[in-house]
Amino acid sequence: MNWRLHGAWLTAAALMLGGGYWLGHRGIQKQAGAPHHRHHAQRLHLALADLNGKTRSLADWPAKVYLINFWAPWCPPCRAEIPLLKKVAQEGKTQGLVVIGVALDRKTAVADFVHAHHIDYPVLLGGETGLQMLAEFGDMQGAIPFSLFVSPHGRILTGRLGAYTPGSLKSAVAYALKKG
């Protein structure tokens, strides 16, 4: 009888852990043929300082769609993704796409990295607000890179936890431009 009680507790614990995992990860889902995404009732209100200390918002860069990429200079997948983001930022201008980096590190480390790697798209300093934004929009672990495609009115179109590949970014841009 004691073994039955232990078995029941183990089964209940496994179900709770599995349910918690499912609830925690259902926010960013993978659908066939579509990038990871989550539909949000809330909107992204971006108001962060740039490297010169000026508070910036999406309205500072008119676009059809924004790609907001949360990253840090010390993050290897983030660093590997930067050349791809630079390329998409250049190519996407004609389609109305603006890439904005939200860096989660000290200003000096970010500025040094941006200058050394010739990042020519806007980079903002996320700080504590950036970390709160990660959780608010589905990245409960605070893992980076984390990217969101956003409409000019702040509506989240699609998102992704983890670095893009050239193919996955191309699909995500097409999806966002279609939905934007």
Backbone torsions as a table, in degrees:
resi	resn	phi	psi	omega
1	MET	NA	-37.6	178.7
2	ASN	-63.1	-37.5	178.3
3	TRP	-66.7	-35.6	177.9
4	ARG	-64.6	-40.7	179.4
5	LEU	-64.8	-43.2	176.8
6	HIS	-63.1	-42.2	178.5
7	GLY	-62.3	-39.9	178.5
8	ALA	-65.5	-42.2	178.5
9	TRP	-64.8	-41.9	178.4
10	LEU	-64.2	-40.4	178.1
11	THR	-64.3	-44.6	179.6
12	ALA	-63.0	-42.7	179.6
13	ALA	-64.1	-42.1	179.0
14	ALA	-63.2	-40.8	178.1
15	LEU	-65.2	-40.3	178.9
16	MET	-66.3	-43.0	178.4
17	LEU	-64.0	-44.6	178.3
18	GLY	-63.2	-41.6	177.6
19	GLY	-65.2	-40.0	177.2
20	GLY	-64.3	-41.3	177.4
21	TYR	-61.7	-46.6	-179.2
22	TRP	-61.9	-45.7	179.3
23	LEU	-63.6	-39.1	-178.7
24	GLY	-70.7	-28.0	-175.8
25	HIS	-106.5	-2.5	-178.9
26	ARG	-75.8	-15.8	-179.6
27	GLY	-63.3	-38.7	177.9
28	ILE	-115.6	107.3	-173.2
29	GLN	-115.6	160.5	175.7
30	LYS	-108.4	121.3	175.3
31	GLN	-108.7	151.5	-179.2
32	ALA	-58.0	122.9	175.8
33	GLY	79.9	-5.6	-178.7
34	ALA	-120.3	152.4	177.7
35	PRO	-70.8	168.1	174.8
36	HIS	-56.0	137.7	177.6
37	HIS	-157.1	167.1	177.5
38	ARG	-149.6	135.4	176.9
39	HIS	-88.6	129.7	-175.4
40	HIS	-115.8	135.2	172.3
41	ALA	-76.5	-37.5	179.1
42	GLN	-79.0	164.0	-178.4
43	ARG	-117.9	154.2	178.4
44	LEU	-80.3	120.4	175.2
45	HIS	-113.6	99.0	-175.3
46	LEU	-93.4	119.6	175.2
47	ALA	-146.0	88.9	-176.0
48	LEU	-131.5	157.6	179.5
49	ALA	-78.3	142.7	172.4
50	ASP	-86.9	-174.1	-177.1
51	LEU	-68.6	-14.6	176.4
52	ASN	-95.2	1.0	178.6
53	GLY	90.3	0.4	-179.1
54	LYS	-84.6	131.0	177.6
55	THR	-72.5	129.1	-175.8
56	ARG	-123.2	155.5	175.7
57	SER	-136.0	174.3	179.7
58	LEU	-58.5	-32.8	-178.6
59	ALA	-61.2	-19.7	178.9
60	ASP	-71.0	-17.2	179.9
61	TRP	-132.2	86.9	-179.0
62	PRO	-56.3	134.9	-178.7
63	ALA	-158.2	164.0	171.5
64	LYS	-82.3	-37.2	-179.3
65	VAL	-146.1	143.1	176.3
66	TYR	-112.9	140.1	169.4
67	LEU	-107.8	109.5	179.7
68	ILE	-99.3	116.5	-176.2
69	ASN	-114.8	115.9	176.5
70	PHE	-87.6	128.4	-172.5
71	TRP	-155.8	176.3	173.6
72	ALA	-151.4	148.4	-179.8
73	PRO	-62.6	-26.1	-178.1
74	TRP	-85.7	-2.9	-174.8
75	CYS	-92.8	111.0	-178.3
76	PRO	-56.5	-45.7	178.2
77	PRO	-64.1	-33.4	177.8
78	CYS	-64.5	-46.1	-179.3
79	ARG	-61.9	-40.2	-179.6
80	ALA	-67.9	-28.1	-177.5
81	GLU	-81.3	-20.0	-174.6
82	ILE	-56.0	-48.1	179.8
83	PRO	-58.4	-37.5	178.1
84	LEU	-66.2	-41.8	178.4
85	LEU	-66.3	-38.3	176.5
86	LYS	-61.0	-44.2	-179.9
87	LYS	-63.6	-46.0	179.9
88	VAL	-65.3	-36.5	178.2
89	ALA	-60.8	-42.3	179.4
90	GLN	-69.9	-49.3	-177.6
91	GLU	-68.9	-31.3	-175.5
92	GLY	-77.6	-15.2	-178.4
93	LYS	-54.9	-42.3	-177.3
94	THR	-69.5	-20.2	179.7
95	GLN	-96.3	-3.8	-179.0
96	GLY	90.2	21.3	178.8
97	LEU	-97.8	133.0	174.0
98	VAL	-122.2	126.8	175.8
99	VAL	-93.9	132.7	177.0
100	ILE	-130.2	123.3	176.3
101	GLY	-90.6	136.7	173.7
102	VAL	-115.9	104.5	-174.5
103	ALA	-86.6	136.1	-179.3
104	LEU	-111.0	67.7	179.6
105	ASP	-161.5	178.5	178.8
106	ARG	-65.8	149.3	-177.5
107	LYS	-55.9	-44.4	-177.3
108	THR	-65.1	-41.9	179.3
109	ALA	-64.3	-40.4	179.8
110	VAL	-67.0	-47.9	-179.0
111	ALA	-60.5	-42.9	178.5
112	ASP	-60.6	-44.2	-179.1
113	PHE	-66.6	-45.3	-179.4
114	VAL	-58.8	-45.1	-179.5
115	HIS	-69.7	-42.0	-179.0
116	ALA	-65.4	-31.3	-176.7
117	HIS	-105.8	9.5	174.6
118	HIS	51.6	47.1	177.1
119	ILE	-74.3	118.7	-174.3
120	ASP	-106.2	2.8	172.8
121	TYR	-94.6	160.8	-177.9
122	PRO	-60.9	137.2	175.9
123	VAL	-125.3	127.8	179.4
124	LEU	-114.3	158.2	-180.0
125	LEU	-95.9	113.4	-174.9
126	GLY	-75.2	-44.7	-177.6
127	GLY	53.4	-149.1	-179.5
128	GLU	-63.5	-36.3	178.8
129	THR	-61.8	-41.2	178.4
130	GLY	-61.6	-40.7	177.9
131	LEU	-65.3	-39.7	177.1
132	GLN	-64.8	-38.0	179.0
133	MET	-63.7	-37.7	178.5
134	LEU	-56.7	-50.3	-179.0
135	ALA	-66.3	-41.4	-178.5
136	GLU	-60.7	-32.7	-175.6
137	PHE	-108.4	24.3	167.2
138	GLY	111.1	-9.5	-179.4
139	ASP	-96.8	76.1	-174.2
140	MET	-64.8	-24.6	-179.8
141	GLN	-84.1	-13.8	-176.5
142	GLY	72.4	23.7	-178.9
143	ALA	-80.7	148.0	177.6
144	ILE	-132.2	157.7	2.5
145	PRO	-71.9	150.8	177.0
146	PHE	-137.8	127.9	-175.3
147	SER	-126.3	145.3	176.3
148	LEU	-129.8	137.6	167.7
149	PHE	-98.8	131.1	-170.4
150	VAL	-132.2	141.3	175.6
151	SER	-76.8	166.3	178.4
152	PRO	-59.7	-21.3	179.6
153	HIS	-94.5	6.9	176.3
154	GLY	89.9	5.2	179.5
155	ARG	-74.8	130.3	178.4
156	ILE	-75.0	121.7	-179.3
157	LEU	-93.3	-41.5	180.0
158	THR	-164.2	160.1	179.9
159	GLY	-149.6	165.8	-178.7
160	ARG	-153.4	133.7	171.4
161	LEU	-99.1	122.2	-177.8
162	GLY	110.6	164.2	-176.9
163	ALA	-74.1	145.2	174.5
164	TYR	-78.9	151.2	164.9
165	THR	-99.4	165.9	177.6
166	PRO	-55.1	-43.0	-179.5
167	GLY	-67.6	-43.3	-178.7
168	SER	-68.9	-33.9	178.1
169	LEU	-70.5	-40.2	177.9
170	LYS	-59.6	-44.0	178.5
171	SER	-64.3	-43.1	-178.7
172	ALA	-65.3	-40.8	178.6
173	VAL	-63.1	-45.8	180.0
174	ALA	-60.6	-45.2	-179.9
175	TYR	-61.0	-47.8	-177.1
176	ALA	-66.2	-42.1	179.8
177	LEU	-65.1	-34.6	177.5
178	LYS	-68.7	-41.7	-177.8
179	LYS	-80.2	-26.4	-174.8
180	GLY	-69.2	NA	NA
